[in-house]
Every structure is written in C-alpha cells, then in structure tokens.
Amino acid sequence: MNSSEAAPWRLYILRTRSGALYTGITTDVVRRFLQHQSGKGARALRGKGPLELLFHCEAGDRSSASKLEYQVKQLRKSDKVRLVVHQPDSLTAWLEDLRGG
C-alpha cells in the first residue's frame, strides 16, 4: 500500500469499567481495541477493563485525526456522552454546532 492508498485515520471513544471515557485515533479500530483490551495499548487503559467501544468515525489523514482527537479530548464528559448518543455523520460539523459556529 503506497501513501496515496493509506488507510484513513479514525477517531474512537472507549468506556472503561469505571465509566471513564478514553479518546484515541488509529487506522484500524478493531486492532487497536483488541490491543487496549489485552493491556498492550495505551498505558492509561491498563487494568481499566473490560472496555466498551462507544463511538468511531472517519477522521481523515493523520494530521486531521490528531486535531479532531485534541478537540474531542477538550470536551466536557457530558458533551462526549452527547456525542456518543448522537453518533453524528460528521464529527467536524457536530463540533462546530456544539461551539455555536
């Protein structure tokens, strides 16, 4: 696979056993989720399972995905819960609406 055929990046949100929400980005949500479940993913999630995948969406290239991840991580938990409930078709548009833009 060359760079023009690179898999699109995806943003995802997981819930830990205690109810905490974790946001990340990857090119393969299933692979990354399994890494997190097995304790080989992010250190912040080790020992926090079982984990539940609540949301994932396309996030463009690596740069766009990182920017979206930052924006979602800045949200209050209540807004992240609203995001999960709404499952918007466009995360970018949803974030703009949330900011009143």
N, C-alpha and C positions, 0 to 999 in steps of 0.2 A: 504494500500500500504506500503510495507516494504522498507527499504533503497535500496535494490537491484532492486526494481521496481520504484524507484523515477523518476518523470518526468524529462527529460533532460532540462537543462537551455537553454535559448535563449537570444540572443542579439538583440536589436531593436533600430531603429533610427526614431525619430519623427521630424516633422517640425512644428513650431509654426506659428501663424498668421503673425508675423513679418519676418519669414524666418529663424529664428534661428533653429539650429539642436540640438536635445537632444538625448543622447545615454544612454540606460539602459539595465538591464538584468532582466529576470523573468522566471518562469516556465510556465506561461500562458499569452501569448502576448495579447489576446483579453481582458481578465480580467484586466490586467494592463493598457491597452489603455483606457478602459472604466473608470478606476479609475482616470487616468490623465484627461480625458475629463470632468469628473464630479467635478474636483477640489480636489479630495481626494488622488491624487498620490503625486508625488514629489512637494515640495514647489516651486521649480524653475519654474514649469509649470503653477502654479495657475494664472488664469486671462490671460493666453497667448494663449488661444484657439480662434477659433477651431484648433484642432491638426490634423495632417495627418501622418499616418503610412507609412513611405517610404521604410523600409527595416527590415527584421528579418531573422535570421538564427540560426541553432543549435549551441550551444557553449559548449557542454559537461557538466561536473559536475560544481558545484558552484565555485570551485577554478579556473577552466579553464575559465569559463564565466567571472569571475572578472578580470582575466588577459587580456582577449580579450577586455573587456569593457575599461580597462585602456589604452590599445594600441590604440583603436579607438578614445577615448577622447583626446589623444595626437596629433591626426592628424589635419592638417590644414582643414579649412572648404572646400576648393577646393578639397582636397583628399576625404573627406567624401562624397561630391557630386559625385565624380568619383565612389566611392564605391556603392552608390545608383544607379547610371546609369548602372554600370556593373553587379550588382546583382550576384556576383560570387558564384559558387557552394561551394567553400572552402574559408572562410574568412581568415583562417590561411595562406593558400597558397597565397592569394591575398596580404596580409600584407607583407609576405616575398618578393614577387615580387616588391612591392612598395619600400621596403627598399633596393632592389637590391641584395637580398640574395637568 
